[in-house]
Structures are given as structure tokens and as C-alpha cells.
């Protein structure tokens, strides 16, 4: 009988606090927020690719072939000496 009285208060009525469903607000996780911020950053970089201070994605540096990342080329150069970061940002425009 005690199990049946869980939802009742002492006056015989139904205790709404015991019966009401628990409502939890949906919270966005940190990973979701980080992903949205990353997509926003890539979108902004693609939009402003023409005015960002970076080398042209088509300029070839014969002495900088396959150069590792540095202060001048953040992601390094490819096998033709082109800046990888500039090529990625300009490629995101497509």
C-alpha cells in the first residue's frame, strides 16, 4: 500500500511535485560549440580571402619546395613551393 501512496499528499490529493515530469533544458556540449566556431572561422576566412595578408596561392617559390611550417608559411609549402594555408583558404571559397 505504501507504493501506491507515493503520488499522494497527506490530504488525499495528488502531489503534483511527485508526478510532474522533470524538464531538463537541452544544453549544447562544448564539442558542438567548438565545431560551430571552427566552421564560422573557415567561412569568414573564405569570405575575406582576397583581403587577408597572405601570399598568393599560385605563386611558386622554387627555393621553398616542401618547406616545413614556419612564421612565414604557417602550414609550410607543397612540392611546387606554393603556400599550403593560402591554397586551403582559397579552396574553401569554392
VODRENRO-809316 format. One record per atom (N, C-alpha, C, O): residue in three letters; atom name; y, z, x; residue number from 1. Coordinates in steps of 0.02 Angstrom, whole numbers, plus 32768, in hexadecimal, padded with zeros to 4 digits. Each point is the difference from the previous one (the first is absolute). Layout:
% VODRENRO-809316
+------+------+------+------+------+-----+
! rest ! atom !   yy !   zz !   xx !  nr !
+------+------+------+------+------+-----+
!  ALA !   CA !    Y !    Z !    X ! NUM !
...
+------+------+------+------+------+-----+
***
This chain:
% VODRENRO-809316
+------+------+------+------+------+-----+
! rest ! atom !   yy !   zz !   xx !  nr !
+------+------+------+------+------+-----+
!  UNK !    N ! 7FC5 ! 8000 ! 8029 !   1 !
!  UNK !   CA ! 803B ! 8000 ! 7FD7 !   1 !
!  UNK !    C ! 803F ! 8000 ! 802B !   1 !
!  UNK !    O ! 8034 ! 7FE7 ! 7FEB !   1 !
!  UNK !    N ! 7FC7 ! 8035 ! 8051 !   2 !
!  UNK !   CA ! 803A ! 8004 ! 802B !   2 !
!  UNK !    C ! 8016 ! 7FBB ! 8017 !   2 !
!  UNK !    O ! 803B ! 7FF4 ! 800B !   2 !
!  UNK !    N ! 7F95 ! 7FDE ! 7FFB !   3 !
!  UNK !   CA ! 8011 ! 7FBC ! 8015 !   3 !
!  UNK !    C ! 8028 ! 7FDB ! 7FCB !   3 !
!  UNK !    O ! 8028 ! 7FD4 ! 8011 !   3 !
!  UNK !    N ! 7FCD ! 803C ! 7FB0 !   4 !
!  UNK !   CA ! 8024 ! 7FE0 ! 7FCA !   4 !
!  UNK !    C ! 8048 ! 801A ! 7FF8 !   4 !
!  UNK !    O ! 802A ! 7FDE ! 7FE3 !   4 !
!  UNK !    N ! 7FE4 ! 805C ! 8037 !   5 !
!  UNK !   CA ! 8042 ! 801F ! 7FF9 !   5 !
!  UNK !    C ! 8030 ! 7FEE ! 8039 !   5 !
!  UNK !    O ! 8036 ! 801C ! 8004 !   5 !
!  UNK !    N ! 7FB7 ! 7FB7 ! 8026 !   6 !
!  UNK !   CA ! 802A ! 7FEF ! 8039 !   6 !
!  UNK !    C ! 8042 ! 7FE1 ! 7FE9 !   6 !
!  UNK !    O ! 8034 ! 8010 ! 801D !   6 !
!  UNK !    N ! 7FCB ! 7FC6 ! 7FB0 !   7 !
!  UNK !   CA ! 803C ! 7FDE ! 7FEA !   7 !
!  UNK !    C ! 8027 ! 8026 ! 7FCB !   7 !
!  UNK !    O ! 8030 ! 7FE5 ! 7FE4 !   7 !
!  UNK !    N ! 7FBC ! 8058 ! 800C !   8 !
!  UNK !   CA ! 8022 ! 8026 ! 7FCB !   8 !
!  UNK !    C ! 8026 ! 803A ! 801E !   8 !
!  UNK !    O ! 7FEA ! 8021 ! 802F !   8 !
!  UNK !    N ! 8051 ! 7FEC ! 7FB5 !   9 !
!  UNK !   CA ! 8025 ! 803B ! 8016 !   9 !
!  UNK !    C ! 7FEA ! 803B ! 7FD4 !   9 !
!  UNK !    O ! 7FD3 ! 7FF7 ! 7FD6 !   9 !
!  UNK !    N ! 804A ! 8043 ! 8033 !  10 !
!  UNK !   CA ! 7FEA ! 803C ! 7FDC !  10 !
!  UNK !    C ! 800F ! 7FFE ! 7FB6 !  10 !
!  UNK !    O ! 7FE1 ! 8024 ! 7FD9 !  10 !
!  UNK !    N ! 804F ! 7FB3 ! 8012 !  11 !
!  UNK !   CA ! 8012 ! 7FFD ! 7FB9 !  11 !
!  UNK !    C ! 7FD3 ! 7FD1 ! 7FD9 !  11 !
!  UNK !    O ! 800A ! 7FFA ! 7FC3 !  11 !
!  UNK !    N ! 7FC7 ! 7FE5 ! 805C !  12 !
!  UNK !   CA ! 7FD2 ! 7FD4 ! 7FDC !  12 !
!  UNK !    C ! 8015 ! 7FB8 ! 8004 !  12 !
!  UNK !    O ! 7FD8 ! 7FD4 ! 7FEF !  12 !
!  UNK !    N ! 8066 ! 801D ! 8028 !  13 !
!  UNK !   CA ! 8016 ! 7FBB ! 8006 !  13 !
!  UNK !    C ! 7FE8 ! 7FE1 ! 8042 !  13 !
!  UNK !    O ! 7FE2 ! 8022 ! 802A !  13 !
!  UNK !    N ! 802C ! 7FA0 ! 7FDD !  14 !
!  UNK !   CA ! 7FEA ! 7FDD ! 803C !  14 !
!  UNK !    C ! 8036 ! 8008 ! 8036 !  14 !
!  UNK !    O ! 803B ! 7FF5 ! 7FF3 !  14 !
!  UNK !    N ! 7FB0 ! 801E ! 8048 !  15 !
!  UNK !   CA ! 802D ! 8007 ! 8039 !  15 !
!  UNK !    C ! 800A ! 7FBB ! 801F !  15 !
!  UNK !    O ! 7FD3 ! 7FE5 ! 8020 !  15 !
!  UNK !    N ! 8068 ! 7FFF ! 7FD7 !  16 !
!  UNK !   CA ! 800D ! 7FBC ! 8017 !  16 !
!  UNK !    C ! 8001 ! 7FFB ! 804B !  16 !
!  UNK !    O ! 7FF4 ! 7FCA ! 801B !  16 !
!  UNK !    N ! 801A ! 806C ! 8008 !  17 !
!  UNK !   CA ! 8000 ! 7FFE ! 804A !  17 !
!  UNK !    C ! 7FBA ! 7FF5 ! 801B !  17 !
!  UNK !    O ! 7FF7 ! 7FE0 ! 8033 !  17 !
!  UNK !    N ! 7FD6 ! 8039 ! 7FAA !  18 !
!  UNK !   CA ! 7FBC ! 7FF8 ! 8017 !  18 !
!  UNK !    C ! 7FE4 ! 7FBC ! 7FEC !  18 !
!  UNK !    O ! 7FD0 ! 7FE9 ! 8020 !  18 !
!  UNK !    N ! 804B ! 7FF7 ! 7FAC !  19 !
!  UNK !   CA ! 7FE5 ! 7FC2 ! 7FE7 !  19 !
!  UNK !    C ! 8025 ! 7FC3 ! 8019 !  19 !
!  UNK !    O ! 7FE3 ! 7FCB ! 8008 !  19 !
!  UNK !    N ! 805F ! 803C ! 8006 !  20 !
!  UNK !   CA ! 8029 ! 7FC7 ! 8014 !  20 !
!  UNK !    C ! 7FE6 ! 7FE2 ! 8041 !  20 !
!  UNK !    O ! 7FEF ! 8025 ! 802F !  20 !
!  UNK !    N ! 800F ! 7F9A ! 7FD5 !  21 !
!  UNK !   CA ! 7FE9 ! 7FE0 ! 803E !  21 !
!  UNK !    C ! 8032 ! 800A ! 8038 !  21 !
!  UNK !    O ! 803D ! 8006 ! 7FF5 !  21 !
!  UNK !    N ! 7FA9 ! 7FFD ! 8046 !  22 !
!  UNK !   CA ! 802B ! 8008 ! 803B !  22 !
!  UNK !    C ! 801D ! 7FBC ! 8012 !  22 !
!  UNK !    O ! 7FDB ! 7FD0 ! 800B !  22 !
!  UNK !    N ! 8067 ! 802D ! 7FF9 !  23 !
!  UNK !   CA ! 8020 ! 7FC1 ! 8012 !  23 !
!  UNK !    C ! 8016 ! 8004 ! 8048 !  23 !
!  UNK !    O ! 8025 ! 802D ! 8014 !  23 !
!  UNK !    N ! 7FC5 ! 7FA5 ! 8012 !  24 !
!  UNK !   CA ! 8014 ! 7FFC ! 8046 !  24 !
!  UNK !    C ! 8029 ! 7FC0 ! 8009 !  24 !
!  UNK !    O ! 7FEC ! 7FCB ! 7FE8 !  24 !
!  UNK !    N ! 804B ! 803B ! 8039 !  25 !
!  UNK !   CA ! 8027 ! 7FC5 ! 800F !  25 !
!  UNK !    C ! 7FDE ! 7FD7 ! 8036 !  25 !
!  UNK !    O ! 7FE3 ! 801C ! 802F !  25 !
!  UNK !    N ! 8021 ! 7FA3 ! 7FCB !  26 !
!  UNK !   CA ! 7FE2 ! 7FD5 ! 8033 !  26 !
!  UNK !    C ! 802C ! 8002 ! 803D !  26 !
!  UNK !    O ! 803B ! 7FF1 ! 7FFC !  26 !
!  UNK !    N ! 7FA9 ! 801F ! 803B !  27 !
!  UNK !   CA ! 8025 ! 8004 ! 803E !  27 !
!  UNK !    C ! 7FE9 ! 7FC7 ! 802D !  27 !
!  UNK !    O ! 7FC5 ! 7FF2 ! 8007 !  27 !
!  UNK !    N ! 806C ! 7FEF ! 8019 !  28 !
!  UNK !   CA ! 7FEF ! 7FCB ! 802E !  28 !
!  UNK !    C ! 7FF0 ! 801E ! 8044 !  28 !
!  UNK !    O ! 8024 ! 802C ! 8017 !  28 !
!  UNK !    N ! 7FA7 ! 7FBD ! 8006 !  29 !
!  UNK !   CA ! 7FEC ! 801B ! 8041 !  29 !
!  UNK !    C ! 802D ! 7FE6 ! 8038 !  29 !
!  UNK !    O ! 8024 ! 7FCF ! 7FF8 !  29 !
!  UNK !    N ! 7FD7 ! 8052 ! 8040 !  30 !
!  UNK !   CA ! 8028 ! 7FED ! 803B !  30 !
!  UNK !    C ! 7FEC ! 7FBB ! 801A !  30 !
!  UNK !    O ! 802B ! 7FDB ! 8018 !  30 !
!  UNK !    N ! 7F96 ! 8014 ! 7FE3 !  31 !
!  UNK !   CA ! 7FE9 ! 7FBF ! 8017 !  31 !
!  UNK !    C ! 801E ! 7FC7 ! 7FD6 !  31 !
!  UNK !    O ! 8013 ! 7FCC ! 801A !  31 !
!  UNK !    N ! 7FF1 ! 803F ! 7FA4 !  32 !
!  UNK !   CA ! 801D ! 7FCE ! 7FD4 !  32 !
!  UNK !    C ! 804A ! 7FF6 ! 8010 !  32 !
!  UNK !    O ! 8019 ! 7FC8 ! 8003 !  32 !
!  UNK !    N ! 800B ! 806F ! 8008 !  33 !
!  UNK !   CA ! 8048 ! 7FFC ! 8010 !  33 !
!  UNK !    C ! 800A ! 7FDE ! 8043 !  33 !
!  UNK !    O ! 802F ! 7FD8 ! 8008 !  33 !
!  UNK !    N ! 7FA6 ! 8036 ! 8029 !  34 !
!  UNK !   CA ! 8005 ! 7FE0 ! 8041 !  34 !
!  UNK !    C ! 7FF3 ! 7FB4 ! 7FF9 !  34 !
!  UNK !    O ! 8021 ! 7FD8 ! 8021 !  34 !
!  UNK !    N ! 7FAF ! 8015 ! 7FB6 !  35 !
!  UNK !   CA ! 7FF1 ! 7FB9 ! 7FF7 !  35 !
!  UNK !    C ! 8039 ! 7FDB ! 7FDF !  35 !
!  UNK !    O ! 8011 ! 7FC9 ! 8014 !  35 !
!  UNK !    N ! 800E ! 8056 ! 7FBA !  36 !
!  UNK !   CA ! 8039 ! 7FE1 ! 7FDE !  36 !
!  UNK !    C ! 803B ! 7FFA ! 8031 !  36 !
!  UNK !    O ! 8023 ! 7FCE ! 7FFF !  36 !
!  UNK !    N ! 7FE8 ! 8065 ! 802A !  37 !
!  UNK !   CA ! 8037 ! 7FFE ! 8031 !  37 !
!  UNK !    C ! 7FF3 ! 7FC8 ! 8034 !  37 !
!  UNK !    O ! 802F ! 7FDE ! 8014 !  37 !
!  UNK !    N ! 7F92 ! 801A ! 8001 !  38 !
!  UNK !   CA ! 7FF0 ! 7FCB ! 8030 !  38 !
!  UNK !    C ! 800C ! 7FBB ! 7FE2 !  38 !
!  UNK !    O ! 801B ! 7FD4 ! 8021 !  38 !
!  UNK !    N ! 7FD0 ! 8022 ! 7FA1 !  39 !
!  UNK !   CA ! 800B ! 7FC0 ! 7FDF !  39 !
!  UNK !    C ! 804B ! 7FF2 ! 7FF8 !  39 !
!  UNK !    O ! 8016 ! 7FC8 ! 8008 !  39 !
!  UNK !    N ! 8010 ! 806C ! 7FE7 !  40 !
!  UNK !   CA ! 8049 ! 7FF8 ! 7FFA !  40 !
!  UNK !    C ! 801F ! 7FEE ! 8043 !  40 !
!  UNK !    O ! 802E ! 7FD7 ! 8003 !  40 !
!  UNK !    N ! 7FBB ! 8048 ! 8033 !  41 !
!  UNK !   CA ! 801A ! 7FF1 ! 8043 !  41 !
!  UNK !    C ! 7FF1 ! 7FB7 ! 8014 !  41 !
!  UNK !    O ! 802C ! 7FDE ! 801A !  41 !
!  UNK !    N ! 7F98 ! 800C ! 7FDA !  42 !
!  UNK !   CA ! 7FED ! 7FBB ! 8010 !  42 !
!  UNK !    C ! 8028 ! 7FCF ! 7FD5 !  42 !
!  UNK !    O ! 8016 ! 7FCC ! 8019 !  42 !
!  UNK !    N ! 7FF4 ! 8044 ! 7FA8 !  43 !
!  UNK !   CA ! 8027 ! 7FD5 ! 7FD4 !  43 !
!  UNK !    C ! 8049 ! 7FFA ! 8017 !  43 !
!  UNK !    O ! 801C ! 7FCA ! 8002 !  43 !
!  UNK !    N ! 8001 ! 806F ! 8010 !  44 !
!  UNK !   CA ! 8046 ! 7FFF ! 8019 !  44 !
!  UNK !    C ! 8005 ! 7FD9 ! 8042 !  44 !
!  UNK !    O ! 802F ! 7FDB ! 800A !  44 !
!  UNK !    N ! 7FA0 ! 802F ! 8022 !  45 !
!  UNK !   CA ! 8001 ! 7FDB ! 803F !  45 !
!  UNK !    C ! 7FFA ! 7FB5 ! 7FF4 !  45 !
!  UNK !    O ! 8020 ! 7FD8 ! 8022 !  45 !
!  UNK !    N ! 7FB7 ! 8014 ! 7FAE !  46 !
!  UNK !   CA ! 7FF8 ! 7FB9 ! 7FF1 !  46 !
!  UNK !    C ! 8040 ! 7FE4 ! 7FE1 !  46 !
!  UNK !    O ! 8014 ! 7FC7 ! 800F !  46 !
!  UNK !    N ! 800D ! 8060 ! 7FC6 !  47 !
!  UNK !   CA ! 803D ! 7FE8 ! 7FE0 !  47 !
!  UNK !    C ! 8037 ! 7FF6 ! 8034 !  47 !
!  UNK !    O ! 8024 ! 7FCE ! 7FFE !  47 !
!  UNK !    N ! 7FE3 ! 8062 ! 802F !  48 !
!  UNK !   CA ! 8036 ! 7FFE ! 8032 !  48 !
!  UNK !    C ! 7FEA ! 7FE4 ! 8043 !  48 !
!  UNK !    O ! 801F ! 800F ! 8033 !  48 !
!  UNK !    N ! 7FAB ! 7FC9 ! 7FCE !  49 !
!  UNK !   CA ! 7FE6 ! 7FE5 ! 803F !  49 !
!  UNK !    C ! 8033 ! 7FD4 ! 8024 !  49 !
!  UNK !    O ! 8001 ! 7FFF ! 803E !  49 !
!  UNK !    N ! 8029 ! 7FDF ! 7F9D !  50 !
!  UNK !   CA ! 8030 ! 7FD3 ! 8020 !  50 !
!  UNK !    C ! 8039 ! 8024 ! 8024 !  50 !
!  UNK !    O ! 801E ! 7FE4 ! 802E !  50 !
!  UNK !    N ! 7FF0 ! 805A ! 7FBE !  51 !
!  UNK !   CA ! 8038 ! 8024 ! 801F !  51 !
!  UNK !    C ! 7FEA ! 803A ! 802C !  51 !
!  UNK !    O ! 802B ! 8021 ! 801E !  51 !
!  UNK !    N ! 7F95 ! 7FEC ! 7FE7 !  52 !
!  UNK !   CA ! 7FE8 ! 8035 ! 802C !  52 !
!  UNK !    C ! 8008 ! 7FEB ! 8049 !  52 !
!  UNK !    O ! 7FF5 ! 7FC6 ! 8011 !  52 !
!  UNK !    N ! 801E ! 8069 ! 801A !  53 !
!  UNK !   CA ! 8009 ! 7FEF ! 8047 !  53 !
!  UNK !    C ! 7FBD ! 7FFD ! 8025 !  53 !
!  UNK !    O ! 7FEB ! 8030 ! 8020 !  53 !
!  UNK !    N ! 7FF3 ! 7F98 ! 7FDA !  54 !
!  UNK !   CA ! 7FC0 ! 7FF6 ! 8023 !  54 !
!  UNK !    C ! 7FFC ! 7FB8 ! 8018 !  54 !
!  UNK !    O ! 8024 ! 7FD5 ! 7FE7 !  54 !
!  UNK !    N ! 7FB1 ! 801F ! 8049 !  55 !
!  UNK !   CA ! 7FFA ! 7FBB ! 8019 !  55 !
!  UNK !    C ! 7FE4 ! 7FD1 ! 7FCC !  55 !
!  UNK !    O ! 7FE1 ! 8015 ! 7FCF !  55 !
!  UNK !    N ! 802A ! 7FAB ! 803B !  56 !
!  UNK !   CA ! 7FE6 ! 7FCE ! 7FD3 !  56 !
!  UNK !    C ! 7FB4 ! 7FFF ! 8004 !  56 !
!  UNK !    O ! 7FE3 ! 8008 ! 8036 !  56 !
!  UNK !    N ! 7FFC ! 7FEE ! 7F92 !  57 !
!  UNK !   CA ! 7FB6 ! 7FFE ! 8002 !  57 !
!  UNK !    C ! 7FE4 ! 7FC0 ! 8020 !  57 !
!  UNK !    O ! 7FC4 ! 7FFC ! 800D !  57 !
!  UNK !    N ! 8067 ! 7FD3 ! 7FFF !  58 !
!  UNK !   CA ! 7FE7 ! 7FC2 ! 801D !  58 !
!  UNK !    C ! 8013 ! 7FF7 ! 8049 !  58 !
!  UNK !    O ! 7FE8 ! 7FD2 ! 8021 !  58 !
!  UNK !    N ! 8043 ! 8059 ! 7FF9 !  59 !
!  UNK !   CA ! 8013 ! 7FFB ! 8048 !  59 !
!  UNK !    C ! 7FC4 ! 8012 ! 802B !  59 !
!  UNK !    O ! 7FDE ! 8032 ! 7FF4 !  59 !
!  UNK !    N ! 8016 ! 7FA5 ! 803F !  60 !
!  UNK !   CA ! 7FC8 ! 800B ! 802D !  60 !
!  UNK !    C ! 801A ! 8019 ! 8042 !  60 !
!  UNK !    O ! 802E ! 7FE4 ! 801D !  60 !
!  UNK !    N ! 7FB4 ! 8053 ! 7FFB !  61 !
!  UNK !   CA ! 8010 ! 801D ! 8041 !  61 !
!  UNK !    C ! 7FC4 ! 7FF5 ! 802E !  61 !
!  UNK !    O ! 7FCE ! 8025 ! 7FFC !  61 !
!  UNK !    N ! 8036 ! 7FA9 ! 802F !  62 !
!  UNK !   CA ! 7FC7 ! 7FEE ! 8029 !  62 !
!  UNK !    C ! 7FEB ! 8037 ! 8030 !  62 !
!  UNK !    O ! 7FC6 ! 8006 ! 8012 !  62 !
!  UNK !    N ! 806A ! 8024 ! 8003 !  63 !
!  UNK !   CA ! 7FEF ! 8036 ! 802E !  63 !
!  UNK !    C ! 7FE6 ! 803E ! 7FDC !  63 !
!  UNK !    O ! 7FE4 ! 802D ! 801F !  63 !
!  UNK !    N ! 8024 ! 7FD6 ! 7F9F !  64 !
!  UNK !   CA ! 7FEB ! 803A ! 7FD9 !  64 !
!  UNK !    C ! 7FC1 ! 7FF4 ! 7FD8 !  64 !
!  UNK !    O ! 7FF7 ! 8021 ! 7FCC !  64 !
!  UNK !    N ! 7FDE ! 7FB3 ! 804A !  65 !
!  UNK !   CA ! 7FC2 ! 7FF3 ! 7FDB !  65 !
!  UNK !    C ! 7FD5 ! 803F ! 7FFE !  65 !
!  UNK !    O ! 7FF6 ! 8021 ! 8034 !  65 !
!  UNK !    N ! 7FF1 ! 7FF0 ! 7F91 !  66 !
!  UNK !   CA ! 7FD4 ! 8039 ! 7FF5 !  66 !
!  UNK !    C ! 801C ! 8041 ! 801E !  66 !
!  UNK !    O ! 7FDB ! 802A ! 8019 !  66 !
!  UNK !    N ! 8067 ! 7FDE ! 7FE3 !  67 !
!  UNK !   CA ! 8020 ! 803D ! 8018 !  67 !
!  UNK !    C ! 7FEF ! 803A ! 7FD2 !  67 !
!  UNK !    O ! 7FFE ! 7FF8 ! 7FC4 !  67 !
!  UNK !    N ! 7FF7 ! 8043 ! 8059 !  68 !
!  UNK !   CA ! 7FF1 ! 803A ! 7FD7 !  68 !
!  UNK !    C ! 803F ! 8018 ! 7FDC !  68 !
!  UNK !    O ! 8038 ! 7FEB ! 8011 !  68 !
!  UNK !    N ! 7FC1 ! 8042 ! 7FBF !  69 !
!  UNK !   CA ! 803B ! 801A ! 7FDD !  69 !
!  UNK !    C ! 8031 ! 8020 ! 8031 !  69 !
!  UNK !    O ! 7FED ! 8022 ! 8030 !  69 !
!  UNK !    N ! 8053 ! 7FD3 ! 7FC4 !  70 !
!  UNK !   CA ! 8035 ! 801C ! 802A !  70 !
!  UNK !    C ! 803D ! 800E ! 7FD4 !  70 !
!  UNK !    O ! 7FFD ! 7FF6 ! 7FC3 !  70 !
!  UNK !    N ! 8039 ! 8020 ! 805C !  71 !
!  UNK !   CA ! 803E ! 800D ! 7FDB !  71 !
!  UNK !    C ! 801E ! 7FC0 ! 7FE5 !  71 !
!  UNK !    O ! 8020 ! 8000 ! 7FCB !  71 !
!  UNK !    N ! 7FD6 ! 7FC9 ! 8058 !  72 !
!  UNK !   CA ! 801B ! 7FC0 ! 7FEA !  72 !
!  UNK !    C ! 7FD4 ! 7FDF ! 7FCB !  72 !
!  UNK !    O ! 801A ! 7FE3 ! 7FD0 !  72 !
!  UNK !    N ! 7FA5 ! 8022 ! 8037 !  73 !
!  UNK !   CA ! 7FD0 ! 7FE3 ! 7FD1 !  73 !
!  UNK !    C ! 7FD2 ! 8039 ! 7FE8 !  73 !
!  UNK !    O ! 7FD1 ! 8012 ! 8022 !  73 !
!  UNK !    N ! 803E ! 8009 ! 7FA3 !  74 !
!  UNK !   CA ! 7FDE ! 803D ! 7FE8 !  74 !
!  UNK !    C ! 7FB5 ! 7FF7 ! 7FF6 !  74 !
!  UNK !    O ! 7FDA ! 802F ! 800B !  74 !
!  UNK !    N ! 8010 ! 7F95 ! 7FE2 !  75 !
!  UNK !   CA ! 7FB9 ! 7FF4 ! 7FF8 !  75 !
!  UNK !    C ! 7FE4 ! 7FD1 ! 8036 !  75 !
!  UNK !    O ! 7FC7 ! 7FEB ! 7FFC !  75 !
!  UNK !    N ! 8063 ! 8006 ! 8034 !  76 !
!  UNK !   CA ! 7FEA ! 7FD4 ! 8037 !  76 !
!  UNK !    C ! 800A ! 7FB7 ! 7FEF !  76 !
!  UNK !    O ! 8021 ! 7FEE ! 7FCF !  76 !
!  UNK !    N ! 7FC2 ! 7FE7 ! 805B !  77 !
!  UNK !   CA ! 8004 ! 7FB7 ! 7FF8 !  77 !
!  UNK !    C ! 7FBB ! 7FE3 ! 7FF6 !  77 !
!  UNK !    O ! 7FCE ! 801E ! 8015 !  77 !
!  UNK !    N ! 802F ! 7FA8 ! 7FCD !  78 !
!  UNK !   CA ! 7FBF ! 7FE0 ! 7FF6 !  78 !
!  UNK !    C ! 7FF0 ! 7FD4 ! 803D !  78 !
!  UNK !    O ! 8021 ! 8005 ! 8033 !  78 !
!  UNK !    N ! 7FAC ! 7FCF ! 7FC7 !  79 !
!  UNK !   CA ! 7FEA ! 7FD7 ! 8038 !  79 !
!  UNK !    C ! 8031 ! 7FC9 ! 8013 !  79 !
!  UNK !    O ! 7FF9 ! 7FE2 ! 8035 !  79 !
!  UNK !    N ! 8039 ! 8011 ! 7FA1 !  80 !
!  UNK !   CA ! 8034 ! 7FCF ! 8011 !  80 !
!  UNK !    C ! 8041 ! 8021 ! 8014 !  80 !
!  UNK !    O ! 8030 ! 7FDE ! 8011 !  80 !
!  UNK !    N ! 7FD3 ! 8065 ! 7FEF !  81 !
!  UNK !   CA ! 803C ! 8024 ! 8012 !  81 !
!  UNK !    C ! 8030 ! 800C ! 7FC7 !  81 !
!  UNK !    O ! 803A ! 8011 ! 800B !  81 !
!  UNK !    N ! 7FAF ! 7FE6 ! 7FB7 !  82 !
!  UNK !   CA ! 802B ! 800C ! 7FC5 !  82 !
!  UNK !    C ! 7FFB ! 8049 ! 7FEB !  82 !
!  UNK !    O ! 7FCB ! 801F ! 8007 !  82 !
!  UNK !    N ! 806C ! 7FFD ! 7FE0 !  83 !
!  UNK !   CA ! 8003 ! 8046 ! 7FEC !  83 !
!  UNK !    C ! 7FD6 ! 800A ! 7FC0 !  83 !
!  UNK !    O ! 800B ! 7FDF ! 7FCE !  83 !
!  UNK !    N ! 7FC6 ! 804F ! 8036 !  84 !
!  UNK !   CA ! 7FD1 ! 800B ! 7FC8 !  84 !
!  UNK !    C ! 8023 ! 8021 ! 7FC5 !  84 !
!  UNK !    O ! 7FF3 ! 7FED ! 7FC7 !  84 !
!  UNK !    N ! 8038 ! 8044 ! 8044 !  85 !
!  UNK !   CA ! 8023 ! 8022 ! 7FC9 !  85 !
!  UNK !    C ! 802C ! 7FCF ! 7FDA !  85 !
!  UNK !    O ! 8002 ! 8001 ! 7FC3 !  85 !
!  UNK !    N ! 8022 ! 7FD4 ! 8060 !  86 !
!  UNK !   CA ! 802B ! 7FCE ! 7FDF !  86 !
!  UNK !    C ! 7FD6 ! 7FD0 ! 7FD6 !  86 !
!  UNK !    O ! 8014 ! 7FED ! 7FC9 !  86 !
!  UNK !    N ! 7FB2 ! 8001 ! 8051 !  87 !
!  UNK !   CA ! 7FD5 ! 7FD3 ! 7FDA !  87 !
!  UNK !    C ! 7FE3 ! 8022 ! 7FC3 !  87 !
!  UNK !    O ! 7FF8 ! 7FE0 ! 7FCC !  87 !
!  UNK !    N ! 7FF8 ! 8061 ! 8038 !  88 !
!  UNK !   CA ! 7FE7 ! 8024 ! 7FC7 !  88 !
!  UNK !    C ! 8035 ! 8007 ! 7FC9 !  88 !
!  UNK !    O ! 7FF1 ! 7FF7 ! 7FC5 !  88 !
!  UNK !    N ! 804C ! 8019 ! 804F !  89 !
!  UNK !   CA ! 8035 ! 8009 ! 7FCE !  89 !
!  UNK !    C ! 8011 ! 7FBE ! 7FDF !  89 !
!  UNK !    O ! 8009 ! 7FFD ! 7FC3 !  89 !
!  UNK !    N ! 7FFD ! 7FCE ! 8065 !  90 !
!  UNK !   CA ! 800E ! 7FBF ! 7FE2 !  90 !
!  UNK !    C ! 7FC4 ! 7FE6 ! 7FD6 !  90 !
!  UNK !    O ! 800A ! 7FDC ! 7FD0 !  90 !
!  UNK !    N ! 7FBB ! 8036 ! 8043 !  91 !
!  UNK !   CA ! 7FC5 ! 7FEE ! 7FD9 !  91 !
!  UNK !    C ! 7FFC ! 8025 ! 7FBE !  91 !
!  UNK !    O ! 7FE4 ! 7FE7 ! 7FCF !  91 !
!  UNK !    N ! 8039 ! 8055 ! 802E !  92 !
!  UNK !   CA ! 8000 ! 8026 ! 7FC2 !  92 !
!  UNK !    C ! 802E ! 7FE0 ! 7FCC !  92 !
!  UNK !    O ! 7FF9 ! 800E ! 7FC4 !  92 !
!  UNK !    N ! 8034 ! 7FC8 ! 8051 !  93 !
!  UNK !   CA ! 802D ! 7FDE ! 7FD1 !  93 !
!  UNK !    C ! 7FD9 ! 7FD0 ! 7FD3 !  93 !
!  UNK !    O ! 8014 ! 7FF4 ! 7FC7 !  93 !
!  UNK !    N ! 7FB7 ! 7FF0 ! 8053 !  94 !
!  UNK !   CA ! 7FD8 ! 7FD1 ! 7FD9 !  94 !
!  UNK !    C ! 7FDD ! 8024 ! 7FC8 !  94 !
!  UNK !    O ! 7FDC ! 7FE1 ! 7FD9 !  94 !
+------+------+------+------+------+-----+
***
